[in-house]
Amino acid sequence: MDLPLDGILETALYADDLDRAEAFYGGVLGLQRITRAGNRHVFFRCGDGVLLIFNAAETVKPPPA
């Protein structure tokens, strides 16, 4: 049975420099920032979906309690 692809809800990328990633995706591409957690991640609204950008070096650390 073939099901049509309806869209993509979330897309995750990794970036070493979240400041530069935020400047590009928010400033250059004009995406609306949803949230940012320090140097760990920044999330953007992208149409009906969400673009998740993580710093891999930070995501291997346990989250703060």
PQR file of N, CA, C, O and H, with PARSE charges and radii, in Angstrom:
ATOM      1  N   MET A   1       0.842  -1.173   0.000 -0.4000 1.5000
ATOM      2  CA  MET A   1       0.000   0.000   0.000 -0.0000 2.0000
ATOM      3  C   MET A   1       0.890   1.240   0.000  0.5500 1.7000
ATOM      4  O   MET A   1       1.765   1.378   0.855 -0.5500 1.4000
ATOM      5  N   ASP A   2       0.674   2.124  -0.940 -0.4000 1.5000
ATOM      6  CA  ASP A   2       1.442   3.369  -1.039 -0.0000 2.0000
ATOM      7  C   ASP A   2       0.729   4.490  -0.308  0.5500 1.7000
ATOM      8  O   ASP A   2      -0.421   4.809  -0.609 -0.5500 1.4000
ATOM      9  H   ASP A   2      -0.037   2.012  -1.635  0.4000 1.0000
ATOM     10  N   LEU A   3       1.413   5.082   0.648 -0.4000 1.5000
ATOM     11  CA  LEU A   3       0.876   6.236   1.366 -0.0000 2.0000
ATOM     12  C   LEU A   3       1.605   7.482   0.890  0.5500 1.7000
ATOM     13  O   LEU A   3       2.835   7.485   0.844 -0.5500 1.4000
ATOM     14  H   LEU A   3       2.347   4.823   0.893  0.4000 1.0000
ATOM     15  N   PRO A   4       0.883   8.543   0.534 -0.5600 1.5000
ATOM     16  CA  PRO A   4       1.556   9.754   0.069  0.2800 2.0000
ATOM     17  C   PRO A   4       2.284  10.452   1.222  0.5500 1.7000
ATOM     18  O   PRO A   4       1.804  10.480   2.355 -0.5500 1.4000
ATOM     19  N   LEU A   5       3.423  10.998   0.910 -0.4000 1.5000
ATOM     20  CA  LEU A   5       4.164  11.795   1.899 -0.0000 2.0000
ATOM     21  C   LEU A   5       3.432  13.110   2.061  0.5500 1.7000
ATOM     22  O   LEU A   5       3.222  13.840   1.092 -0.5500 1.4000
ATOM     23  H   LEU A   5       3.813  10.975  -0.010  0.4000 1.0000
ATOM     24  N   ASP A   6       3.047  13.408   3.286 -0.4000 1.5000
ATOM     25  CA  ASP A   6       2.255  14.600   3.571 -0.0000 2.0000
ATOM     26  C   ASP A   6       3.100  15.794   3.984  0.5500 1.7000
ATOM     27  O   ASP A   6       2.657  16.936   3.867 -0.5500 1.4000
ATOM     28  H   ASP A   6       3.217  12.815   4.073  0.4000 1.0000
ATOM     29  N   GLY A   7       4.304  15.543   4.463 -0.4000 1.5000
ATOM     30  CA  GLY A   7       5.168  16.614   4.918 -0.0000 2.0000
ATOM     31  C   GLY A   7       6.163  16.087   5.936  0.5500 1.7000
ATOM     32  O   GLY A   7       6.191  14.895   6.244 -0.5500 1.4000
ATOM     33  H   GLY A   7       4.664  14.615   4.559  0.4000 1.0000
ATOM     34  N   ILE A   8       6.959  16.976   6.440 -0.4000 1.5000
ATOM     35  CA  ILE A   8       7.949  16.633   7.451 -0.0000 2.0000
ATOM     36  C   ILE A   8       7.663  17.503   8.672  0.5500 1.7000
ATOM     37  O   ILE A   8       7.625  18.730   8.580 -0.5500 1.4000
ATOM     38  H   ILE A   8       6.936  17.944   6.189  0.4000 1.0000
ATOM     39  N   LEU A   9       7.465  16.850   9.815 -0.4000 1.5000
ATOM     40  CA  LEU A   9       7.134  17.581  11.035 -0.0000 2.0000
ATOM     41  C   LEU A   9       8.362  18.253  11.640  0.5500 1.7000
ATOM     42  O   LEU A   9       8.319  19.429  12.002 -0.5500 1.4000
ATOM     43  H   LEU A   9       7.496  15.853   9.889  0.4000 1.0000
ATOM     44  N   GLU A  10       9.463  17.496  11.750 -0.4000 1.5000
ATOM     45  CA  GLU A  10      10.693  18.028  12.353 -0.0000 2.0000
ATOM     46  C   GLU A  10      11.901  17.617  11.526  0.5500 1.7000
ATOM     47  O   GLU A  10      11.960  16.517  10.976 -0.5500 1.4000
ATOM     48  H   GLU A  10       9.498  16.541  11.456  0.4000 1.0000
ATOM     49  N   THR A  11      12.853  18.522  11.455 -0.4000 1.5000
ATOM     50  CA  THR A  11      14.139  18.250  10.827 -0.0000 2.0000
ATOM     51  C   THR A  11      15.213  18.641  11.827  0.5500 1.7000
ATOM     52  O   THR A  11      15.165  19.736  12.387 -0.5500 1.4000
ATOM     53  H   THR A  11      12.806  19.415  11.901  0.4000 1.0000
ATOM     54  N   ALA A  12      16.183  17.763  12.061 -0.4000 1.5000
ATOM     55  CA  ALA A  12      17.257  18.045  13.019 -0.0000 2.0000
ATOM     56  C   ALA A  12      18.584  18.187  12.289  0.5500 1.7000
ATOM     57  O   ALA A  12      18.924  17.383  11.422 -0.5500 1.4000
ATOM     58  H   ALA A  12      16.223  16.873  11.606  0.4000 1.0000
ATOM     59  N   LEU A  13      19.319  19.218  12.657 -0.4000 1.5000
ATOM     60  CA  LEU A  13      20.662  19.464  12.141 -0.0000 2.0000
ATOM     61  C   LEU A  13      21.602  19.646  13.325  0.5500 1.7000
ATOM     62  O   LEU A  13      21.166  19.922  14.442 -0.5500 1.4000
ATOM     63  H   LEU A  13      19.043  19.871  13.361  0.4000 1.0000
ATOM     64  N   TYR A  14      22.884  19.490  13.068 -0.4000 1.5000
ATOM     65  CA  TYR A  14      23.904  19.745  14.085 -0.0000 2.0000
ATOM     66  C   TYR A  14      24.806  20.866  13.606  0.5500 1.7000
ATOM     67  O   TYR A  14      25.168  20.927  12.431 -0.5500 1.4000
ATOM     68  H   TYR A  14      23.238  19.266  12.160  0.4000 1.0000
ATOM     69  N   ALA A  15      25.166  21.753  14.523 -0.4000 1.5000
ATOM     70  CA  ALA A  15      26.059  22.869  14.213 -0.0000 2.0000
ATOM     71  C   ALA A  15      27.012  23.063  15.385  0.5500 1.7000
ATOM     72  O   ALA A  15      26.604  23.004  16.545 -0.5500 1.4000
ATOM     73  H   ALA A  15      24.871  21.704  15.478  0.4000 1.0000
ATOM     74  N   ASP A  16      28.269  23.293  15.076 -0.4000 1.5000
ATOM     75  CA  ASP A  16      29.271  23.549  16.110 -0.0000 2.0000
ATOM     76  C   ASP A  16      29.128  24.947  16.706  0.5500 1.7000
ATOM     77  O   ASP A  16      29.495  25.170  17.860 -0.5500 1.4000
ATOM     78  H   ASP A  16      28.600  23.341  14.134  0.4000 1.0000
ATOM     79  N   ASP A  17      28.600  25.884  15.927 -0.4000 1.5000
ATOM     80  CA  ASP A  17      28.490  27.280  16.358 -0.0000 2.0000
ATOM     81  C   ASP A  17      27.024  27.703  16.272  0.5500 1.7000
ATOM     82  O   ASP A  17      26.542  28.071  15.200 -0.5500 1.4000
ATOM     83  H   ASP A  17      28.302  25.702  14.990  0.4000 1.0000
ATOM     84  N   LEU A  18      26.322  27.651  17.394 -0.4000 1.5000
ATOM     85  CA  LEU A  18      24.901  27.986  17.394 -0.0000 2.0000
ATOM     86  C   LEU A  18      24.650  29.465  17.099  0.5500 1.7000
ATOM     87  O   LEU A  18      23.614  29.808  16.531 -0.5500 1.4000
ATOM     88  H   LEU A  18      26.714  27.352  18.265  0.4000 1.0000
ATOM     89  N   ASP A  19      25.576  30.341  17.472 -0.4000 1.5000
ATOM     90  CA  ASP A  19      25.401  31.763  17.173 -0.0000 2.0000
ATOM     91  C   ASP A  19      25.359  31.983  15.661  0.5500 1.7000
ATOM     92  O   ASP A  19      24.503  32.712  15.159 -0.5500 1.4000
ATOM     93  H   ASP A  19      26.419  30.062  17.934  0.4000 1.0000
ATOM     94  N   ARG A  20      26.269  31.361  14.951 -0.4000 1.5000
ATOM     95  CA  ARG A  20      26.291  31.491  13.487 -0.0000 2.0000
ATOM     96  C   ARG A  20      25.088  30.822  12.855  0.5500 1.7000
ATOM     97  O   ARG A  20      24.514  31.347  11.901 -0.5500 1.4000
ATOM     98  H   ARG A  20      26.964  30.769  15.359  0.4000 1.0000
ATOM     99  N   ALA A  21      24.696  29.655  13.383 -0.4000 1.5000
ATOM    100  CA  ALA A  21      23.523  28.961  12.851 -0.0000 2.0000
ATOM    101  C   ALA A  21      22.271  29.821  13.065  0.5500 1.7000
ATOM    102  O   ALA A  21      21.436  29.941  12.168 -0.5500 1.4000
ATOM    103  H   ALA A  21      25.163  29.228  14.158  0.4000 1.0000
ATOM    104  N   GLU A  22      22.147  30.415  14.249 -0.4000 1.5000
ATOM    105  CA  GLU A  22      20.991  31.264  14.528 -0.0000 2.0000
ATOM    106  C   GLU A  22      20.990  32.498  13.628  0.5500 1.7000
ATOM    107  O   GLU A  22      19.939  32.909  13.136 -0.5500 1.4000
ATOM    108  H   GLU A  22      22.825  30.317  14.977  0.4000 1.0000
ATOM    109  N   ALA A  23      22.152  33.081  13.416 -0.4000 1.5000
ATOM    110  CA  ALA A  23      22.246  34.250  12.544 -0.0000 2.0000
ATOM    111  C   ALA A  23      21.837  33.894  11.116  0.5500 1.7000
ATOM    112  O   ALA A  23      21.176  34.687  10.445 -0.5500 1.4000
ATOM    113  H   ALA A  23      23.006  32.748  13.816  0.4000 1.0000
ATOM    114  N   PHE A  24      22.223  32.714  10.651 -0.4000 1.5000
ATOM    115  CA  PHE A  24      21.879  32.317   9.289 -0.0000 2.0000
ATOM    116  C   PHE A  24      20.397  31.974   9.152  0.5500 1.7000
ATOM    117  O   PHE A  24      19.698  32.554   8.321 -0.5500 1.4000
ATOM    118  H   PHE A  24      22.760  32.070  11.196  0.4000 1.0000
ATOM    119  N   TYR A  25      19.921  31.037   9.962 -0.4000 1.5000
ATOM    120  CA  TYR A  25      18.540  30.575   9.811 -0.0000 2.0000
ATOM    121  C   TYR A  25      17.521  31.632  10.244  0.5500 1.7000
ATOM    122  O   TYR A  25      16.448  31.738   9.650 -0.5500 1.4000
ATOM    123  H   TYR A  25      20.489  30.566  10.637  0.4000 1.0000
ATOM    124  N   GLY A  26      17.848  32.405  11.266 -0.4000 1.5000
ATOM    125  CA  GLY A  26      16.944  33.448  11.711 -0.0000 2.0000
ATOM    126  C   GLY A  26      17.104  34.738  10.935  0.5500 1.7000
ATOM    127  O   GLY A  26      16.125  35.321  10.471 -0.5500 1.4000
ATOM    128  H   GLY A  26      18.720  32.319  11.749  0.4000 1.0000
ATOM    129  N   GLY A  27      18.360  35.186  10.794 -0.4000 1.5000
ATOM    130  CA  GLY A  27      18.619  36.465  10.144 -0.0000 2.0000
ATOM    131  C   GLY A  27      18.564  36.425   8.635  0.5500 1.7000
ATOM    132  O   GLY A  27      17.882  37.240   8.014 -0.5500 1.4000
ATOM    133  H   GLY A  27      19.156  34.711  11.171  0.4000 1.0000
ATOM    134  N   VAL A  28      19.278  35.481   8.035 -0.4000 1.5000
ATOM    135  CA  VAL A  28      19.347  35.414   6.575 -0.0000 2.0000
ATOM    136  C   VAL A  28      18.080  34.788   5.986  0.5500 1.7000
ATOM    137  O   VAL A  28      17.481  35.347   5.068 -0.5500 1.4000
ATOM    138  H   VAL A  28      19.832  34.819   8.539  0.4000 1.0000
ATOM    139  N   LEU A  29      17.670  33.625   6.514 -0.4000 1.5000
ATOM    140  CA  LEU A  29      16.498  32.946   5.965 -0.0000 2.0000
ATOM    141  C   LEU A  29      15.181  33.457   6.556  0.5500 1.7000
ATOM    142  O   LEU A  29      14.110  33.197   6.008 -0.5500 1.4000
ATOM    143  H   LEU A  29      18.156  33.171   7.260  0.4000 1.0000
ATOM    144  N   GLY A  30      15.264  34.183   7.671 -0.4000 1.5000
ATOM    145  CA  GLY A  30      14.078  34.793   8.252 -0.0000 2.0000
ATOM    146  C   GLY A  30      13.154  33.840   8.994  0.5500 1.7000
ATOM    147  O   GLY A  30      11.969  34.134   9.152 -0.5500 1.4000
ATOM    148  H   GLY A  30      16.134  34.394   8.116  0.4000 1.0000
ATOM    149  N   LEU A  31      13.677  32.689   9.459 -0.4000 1.5000
ATOM    150  CA  LEU A  31      12.845  31.771  10.221 -0.0000 2.0000
ATOM    151  C   LEU A  31      12.591  32.329  11.619  0.5500 1.7000
ATOM    152  O   LEU A  31      13.455  32.987  12.198 -0.5500 1.4000
ATOM    153  H   LEU A  31      14.639  32.450   9.330  0.4000 1.0000
ATOM    154  N   GLN A  32      11.406  32.063  12.154 -0.4000 1.5000
ATOM    155  CA  GLN A  32      11.044  32.537  13.485 -0.0000 2.0000
ATOM    156  C   GLN A  32      11.621  31.598  14.539  0.5500 1.7000
ATOM    157  O   GLN A  32      11.352  30.397  14.520 -0.5500 1.4000
ATOM    158  H   GLN A  32      10.703  31.529  11.684  0.4000 1.0000
ATOM    159  N   ARG A  33      12.412  32.143  15.455 -0.4000 1.5000
ATOM    160  CA  ARG A  33      12.982  31.337  16.533 -0.0000 2.0000
ATOM    161  C   ARG A  33      11.895  30.979  17.536  0.5500 1.7000
ATOM    162  O   ARG A  33      11.117  31.833  17.960 -0.5500 1.4000
ATOM    163  H   ARG A  33      12.631  33.119  15.471  0.4000 1.0000
ATOM    164  N   ILE A  34      11.853  29.707  17.909 -0.4000 1.5000
ATOM    165  CA  ILE A  34      10.915  29.239  18.925 -0.0000 2.0000
ATOM    166  C   ILE A  34      11.564  29.328  20.294  0.5500 1.7000
ATOM    167  O   ILE A  34      10.988  29.881  21.231 -0.5500 1.4000
ATOM    168  H   ILE A  34      12.485  29.013  17.565  0.4000 1.0000
ATOM    169  N   THR A  35      12.770  28.780  20.402 -0.4000 1.5000
ATOM    170  CA  THR A  35      13.474  28.775  21.689 -0.0000 2.0000
ATOM    171  C   THR A  35      14.961  28.519  21.456  0.5500 1.7000
ATOM    172  O   THR A  35      15.381  28.004  20.419 -0.5500 1.4000
ATOM    173  H   THR A  35      13.237  28.331  19.640  0.4000 1.0000
ATOM    174  N   ARG A  36      15.723  28.898  22.456 -0.4000 1.5000
ATOM    175  CA  ARG A  36      17.150  28.566  22.471 -0.0000 2.0000
ATOM    176  C   ARG A  36      17.527  28.215  23.893  0.5500 1.7000
ATOM    177  O   ARG A  36      17.121  28.894  24.836 -0.5500 1.4000
ATOM    178  H   ARG A  36      15.381  29.317  23.298  0.4000 1.0000
ATOM    179  N   ALA A  37      18.304  27.153  24.050 -0.4000 1.5000
ATOM    180  CA  ALA A  37      18.790  26.734  25.367 -0.0000 2.0000
ATOM    181  C   ALA A  37      20.307  26.838  25.359  0.5500 1.7000
ATOM    182  O   ALA A  37      21.005  25.893  24.989 -0.5500 1.4000
ATOM    183  H   ALA A  37      18.634  26.602  23.283  0.4000 1.0000
ATOM    184  N   GLY A  38      20.806  27.993  25.772 -0.4000 1.5000
ATOM    185  CA  GLY A  38      22.250  28.217  25.860 -0.0000 2.0000
ATOM    186  C   GLY A  38      22.982  27.823  24.598  0.5500 1.7000
ATOM    187  O   GLY A  38      22.629  28.259  23.502 -0.5500 1.4000
ATOM    188  H   GLY A  38      20.240  28.760  26.073  0.4000 1.0000
ATOM    189  N   ASN A  39      24.002  27.001  24.752 -0.4000 1.5000
ATOM    190  CA  ASN A  39      24.793  26.530  23.616 -0.0000 2.0000
ATOM    191  C   ASN A  39      24.389  25.107  23.227  0.5500 1.7000
ATOM    192  O   ASN A  39      25.102  24.443  22.475 -0.5500 1.4000
ATOM    193  H   ASN A  39      24.289  26.647  25.642  0.4000 1.0000
ATOM    194  N   ARG A  40      23.239  24.636  23.739 -0.4000 1.5000
ATOM    195  CA  ARG A  40      22.795  23.261  23.481 -0.0000 2.0000
ATOM    196  C   ARG A  40      21.955  23.138  22.211  0.5500 1.7000
ATOM    197  O   ARG A  40      22.224  22.283  21.368 -0.5500 1.4000
ATOM    198  H   ARG A  40      22.659  25.176  24.349  0.4000 1.0000
ATOM    199  N   HIS A  41      20.935  23.993  22.072 -0.4000 1.5000
ATOM    200  CA  HIS A  41      20.087  23.905  20.887 -0.0000 2.0000
ATOM    201  C   HIS A  41      19.350  25.212  20.631  0.5500 1.7000
ATOM    202  O   HIS A  41      19.186  26.047  21.520 -0.5500 1.4000
ATOM    203  H   HIS A  41      20.716  24.688  22.757  0.4000 1.0000
ATOM    204  N   VAL A  42      18.914  25.358  19.386 -0.4000 1.5000
ATOM    205  CA  VAL A  42      18.043  26.455  18.976 -0.0000 2.0000
ATOM    206  C   VAL A  42      17.007  25.862  18.016  0.5500 1.7000
ATOM    207  O   VAL A  42      17.353  25.088  17.124 -0.5500 1.4000
ATOM    208  H   VAL A  42      19.047  24.679  18.664  0.4000 1.0000
ATOM    209  N   PHE A  43      15.733  26.230  18.206 -0.4000 1.5000
ATOM    210  CA  PHE A  43      14.644  25.686  17.403 -0.0000 2.0000
ATOM    211  C   PHE A  43      13.961  26.821  16.642  0.5500 1.7000
ATOM    212  O   PHE A  43      13.784  27.920  17.167 -0.5500 1.4000
ATOM    213  H   PHE A  43      15.452  26.859  18.931  0.4000 1.0000
ATOM    214  N   PHE A  44      13.581  26.535  15.394 -0.4000 1.5000
ATOM    215  CA  PHE A  44      12.917  27.519  14.542 -0.0000 2.0000
ATOM    216  C   PHE A  44      11.627  26.949  13.968  0.5500 1.7000
ATOM    217  O   PHE A  44      11.529  25.751  13.703 -0.5500 1.4000
ATOM    218  H   PHE A  44      13.724  25.642  14.967  0.4000 1.0000
ATOM    219  N   ARG A  45      10.641  27.819  13.779 -0.4000 1.5000
ATOM    220  CA  ARG A  45       9.433  27.473  13.038 -0.0000 2.0000
ATOM    221  C   ARG A  45       9.811  27.492  11.558  0.5500 1.7000
ATOM    222  O   ARG A  45      10.486  28.411  11.093 -0.5500 1.4000
ATOM    223  H   ARG A  45      10.720  28.793  13.994  0.4000 1.0000
ATOM    224  N   CYS A  46       9.375  26.478  10.831 -0.4000 1.5000
ATOM    225  CA  CYS A  46       9.681  26.382   9.400 -0.0000 2.0000
ATOM    226  C   CYS A  46       8.415  25.895   8.695  0.5500 1.7000
ATOM    227  O   CYS A  46       8.213  24.691   8.538 -0.5500 1.4000
ATOM    228  H   CYS A  46       8.827  25.732  11.209  0.4000 1.0000
ATOM    229  N   GLY A  47       7.569  26.829   8.272 -0.4000 1.5000
ATOM    230  CA  GLY A  47       6.275  26.457   7.702 -0.0000 2.0000
ATOM    231  C   GLY A  47       5.445  25.753   8.759  0.5500 1.7000
ATOM    232  O   GLY A  47       5.267  26.268   9.863 -0.5500 1.4000
ATOM    233  H   GLY A  47       7.733  27.807   8.400  0.4000 1.0000
ATOM    234  N   ASP A  48       4.939  24.578   8.423 -0.4000 1.5000
ATOM    235  CA  ASP A  48       4.165  23.788   9.384 -0.0000 2.0000
ATOM    236  C   ASP A  48       5.055  22.917  10.264  0.5500 1.7000
ATOM    237  O   ASP A  48       4.565  22.235  11.164 -0.5500 1.4000
ATOM    238  H   ASP A  48       5.084  24.159   7.527  0.4000 1.0000
ATOM    239  N   GLY A  49       6.360  22.938  10.008 -0.4000 1.5000
ATOM    240  CA  GLY A  49       7.290  22.087  10.747 -0.0000 2.0000
ATOM    241  C   GLY A  49       8.199  22.882  11.654  0.5500 1.7000
ATOM    242  O   GLY A  49       8.030  24.086  11.844 -0.5500 1.4000
ATOM    243  H   GLY A  49       6.758  23.492   9.277  0.4000 1.0000
ATOM    244  N   VAL A  50       9.170  22.175  12.211 -0.4000 1.5000
ATOM    245  CA  VAL A  50      10.137  22.771  13.123 -0.0000 2.0000
ATOM    246  C   VAL A  50      11.537  22.340  12.708  0.5500 1.7000
ATOM    247  O   VAL A  50      11.771  21.165  12.426 -0.5500 1.4000
ATOM    248  H   VAL A  50       9.307  21.197  12.057  0.4000 1.0000
ATOM    249  N   LEU A  51      12.462  23.283  12.671 -0.4000 1.5000
ATOM    250  CA  LEU A  51      13.869  23.004  12.422 -0.0000 2.0000
ATOM    251  C   LEU A  51      14.579  22.999  13.768  0.5500 1.7000
ATOM    252  O   LEU A  51      14.578  24.007  14.475 -0.5500 1.4000
ATOM    253  H   LEU A  51      12.272  24.238  12.900  0.4000 1.0000
ATOM    254  N   LEU A  52      15.182  21.879  14.124 -0.4000 1.5000
ATOM    255  CA  LEU A  52      15.893  21.711  15.389 -0.0000 2.0000
ATOM    256  C   LEU A  52      17.388  21.715  15.087  0.5500 1.7000
ATOM    257  O   LEU A  52      17.859  20.905  14.289 -0.5500 1.4000
ATOM    258  H   LEU A  52      15.183  21.060  13.550  0.4000 1.0000
ATOM    259  N   ILE A  53      18.132  22.613  15.711 -0.4000 1.5000
ATOM    260  CA  ILE A  53      19.578  22.667  15.510 -0.0000 2.0000
ATOM    261  C   ILE A  53      20.243  22.418  16.853  0.5500 1.7000
ATOM    262  O   ILE A  53      20.029  23.154  17.815 -0.5500 1.4000
ATOM    263  H   ILE A  53      17.749  23.271  16.360  0.4000 1.0000
ATOM    264  N   PHE A  54      21.051  21.368  16.900 -0.4000 1.5000
ATOM    265  CA  PHE A  54      21.723  20.955  18.123 -0.0000 2.0000
ATOM    266  C   PHE A  54      23.225  21.123  17.991  0.5500 1.7000
ATOM    267  O   PHE A  54      23.782  21.000  16.899 -0.5500 1.4000
ATOM    268  H   PHE A  54      21.225  20.770  16.118  0.4000 1.0000
ATOM    269  N   ASN A  55      23.873  21.403  19.103 -0.4000 1.5000
ATOM    270  CA  ASN A  55      25.327  21.386  19.199 -0.0000 2.0000
ATOM    271  C   ASN A  55      25.692  20.007  19.748  0.5500 1.7000
ATOM    272  O   ASN A  55      25.437  19.723  20.919 -0.5500 1.4000
ATOM    273  H   ASN A  55      23.421  21.503  19.990  0.4000 1.0000
ATOM    274  N   ALA A  56      26.281  19.155  18.922 -0.4000 1.5000
ATOM    275  CA  ALA A  56      26.570  17.770  19.308 -0.0000 2.0000
ATOM    276  C   ALA A  56      27.440  17.681  20.557  0.5500 1.7000
ATOM    277  O   ALA A  56      27.250  16.782  21.377 -0.5500 1.4000
ATOM    278  H   ALA A  56      26.488  19.386  17.971  0.4000 1.0000
ATOM    279  N   ALA A  57      28.385  18.593  20.713 -0.4000 1.5000
ATOM    280  CA  ALA A  57      29.272  18.560  21.882 -0.0000 2.0000
ATOM    281  C   ALA A  57      28.496  18.784  23.175  0.5500 1.7000
ATOM    282  O   ALA A  57      28.910  18.308  24.232 -0.5500 1.4000
ATOM    283  H   ALA A  57      28.539  19.324  20.048  0.4000 1.0000
ATOM    284  N   GLU A  58      27.386  19.496  23.107 -0.4000 1.5000
ATOM    285  CA  GLU A  58      26.582  19.772  24.295 -0.0000 2.0000
ATOM    286  C   GLU A  58      25.530  18.695  24.548  0.5500 1.7000
ATOM    287  O   GLU A  58      25.169  18.444  25.698 -0.5500 1.4000
ATOM    288  H   GLU A  58      27.050  19.883  22.249  0.4000 1.0000
ATOM    289  N   THR A  59      25.040  18.064  23.497 -0.4000 1.5000
ATOM    290  CA  THR A  59      23.971  17.081  23.675 -0.0000 2.0000
ATOM    291  C   THR A  59      24.467  15.774  24.291  0.5500 1.7000
ATOM    292  O   THR A  59      23.658  14.975  24.761 -0.5500 1.4000
ATOM    293  H   THR A  59      25.333  18.268  22.563  0.4000 1.0000
ATOM    294  N   VAL A  60      25.772  15.543  24.300 -0.4000 1.5000
ATOM    295  CA  VAL A  60      26.296  14.326  24.954 -0.0000 2.0000
ATOM    296  C   VAL A  60      26.385  14.489  26.470  0.5500 1.7000
ATOM    297  O   VAL A  60      26.575  13.515  27.198 -0.5500 1.4000
ATOM    298  H   VAL A  60      26.430  16.192  23.919  0.4000 1.0000
ATOM    299  N   LYS A  61      26.246  15.732  26.938 -0.4000 1.5000
ATOM    300  CA  LYS A  61      26.271  16.007  28.376 -0.0000 2.0000
ATOM    301  C   LYS A  61      24.862  15.815  28.939  0.5500 1.7000
ATOM    302  O   LYS A  61      23.883  16.098  28.248 -0.5500 1.4000
ATOM    303  H   LYS A  61      26.092  16.523  26.347  0.4000 1.0000
ATOM    304  N   PRO A  62      24.745  15.344  30.169 -0.5600 1.5000
ATOM    305  CA  PRO A  62      23.403  15.225  30.778  0.2800 2.0000
ATOM    306  C   PRO A  62      22.774  16.610  30.925  0.5500 1.7000
ATOM    307  O   PRO A  62      23.479  17.582  31.196 -0.5500 1.4000
ATOM    308  N   PRO A  63      21.453  16.708  30.747 -0.5600 1.5000
ATOM    309  CA  PRO A  63      20.808  18.016  30.927  0.2800 2.0000
ATOM    310  C   PRO A  63      20.885  18.462  32.381  0.5500 1.7000
ATOM    311  O   PRO A  63      20.962  17.631  33.286 -0.5500 1.4000
ATOM    312  N   PRO A  64      20.865  19.784  32.606 -0.5600 1.5000
ATOM    313  CA  PRO A  64      20.912  20.277  33.987  0.2800 2.0000
ATOM    314  C   PRO A  64      19.684  19.819  34.757  0.5500 1.7000
ATOM    315  O   PRO A  64      18.587  19.726  34.205 -0.5500 1.4000
ATOM    316  N   ALA A  65      19.881  19.536  36.030 -0.4000 1.5000
ATOM    317  CA  ALA A  65      18.774  19.041  36.882 -0.0000 2.0000
ATOM    318  C   ALA A  65      17.872  20.168  37.310  0.5500 1.7000
ATOM    319  O   ALA A  65      16.896  19.940  38.025 -0.5500 1.4000
ATOM    320  H   ALA A  65      20.772  19.611  36.478  0.4000 1.0000
TER
END
